[in-house]
Amino acid sequence: MNQTMWTALIGFLSASVAGVLAIWKMNVAKTVSADKDFITMYNELMKSNNRLIEQNAELTAELQKAHASIEGLTARIKELEDKLQNEY
C-alpha cells in the first residue's frame, strides 16, 4: 500500500475512534445526568419521608391524648352511673 492509502486508512480510523469516543462521552453525560436526577429525586423522597415521620409522631401524640381523655370520660360516666344507681 502506498502512503496515500495509509493516510486515508489512518484518517478513517481516527474519525471512527473520535466518533466512538463522542458517542461514549454523550452516553456518560446522559448517565451522569440521570444519576443526578435520581439523587435529587431520592433526596426529595427522603425529605418527604422525614416530614411524614414527624407528622406521624404528632398524630400519635394527639391520639394518645384523645385516648386518655376518652378513658377519663368513661371513668366519669361510670362514676355518674354508679351514683345514679345508688340514689334509686
N, C-alpha and C positions, 0 to 999 in steps of 0.2 A: 504494500500500500504506500502511496506517496504521501507527502506532507499535507496536501490539501485534504485528503481523506481522513488522516489522523486529526487534523484540526477540526474538521466537520464532526467527527465522532466525539472528540473531547468536548466540543461545543454542545452537542446534543446531550451527552451525559451530564454536563454541567447544568444545562437547562432542566433536565429531568430531576437531578438531585435538588436543585433550587425549588422546583415545583413540589416535590415530595416534602421538603422542609417547610415550605409555605403552608401546605395543607396540614402538616403536623402542628405547626405553630398555631394555625387557626383552630384546630381541634383542642389543643391545650388551652387556648384562650377561652373557648366555649366551656371546657371542663372547669377551669378556674372560676369563670363567671357563674356556672351552675353551682359550684361548691359555695361561693359567696352567697348566692341566693338561698341555698339550703341552710347555711349557718344563720343567715338573717331570719329566715322563717323559724328555725329551731329556737333561736333566742326569743323571738316574739311569742312562740308557743310556751316557752318556759316562763316568761313574764306573766302570760295569761294564766298558766297553771298556778303560779305563786299567788296571783290575785284570787283565784278560786279557792285555794287552800285557806287564805286569810278570811274570805267570806264564809267558808265552811266553819271555821273556828268561831267566828262571830255568831253565826246562826246556831251553832251547837250551844254556845253560852246562853243565847236567848231562849233556846228550847229548854235548857236546864232550869232557867229562871221560871219559865212558864210551868214546867213540871212541878217545881217546888211550890209555886203559887196554887196550882190545882190541888196538890196534896194538902196545903193549908186550908183551902176552901172545903175540901172533902172532910177534913177533920172538924172544921167548924160546923158543917152541915150535920155531921154525926152527933156532935155535942147538942145542937139545937133539937135534933130528932129525939135524942135521949131525954132532954129536958121536957119536951112536949109529952113524951110517953109517961114521964114521972108526974106530970101535972094532971093527967087524965086517969 
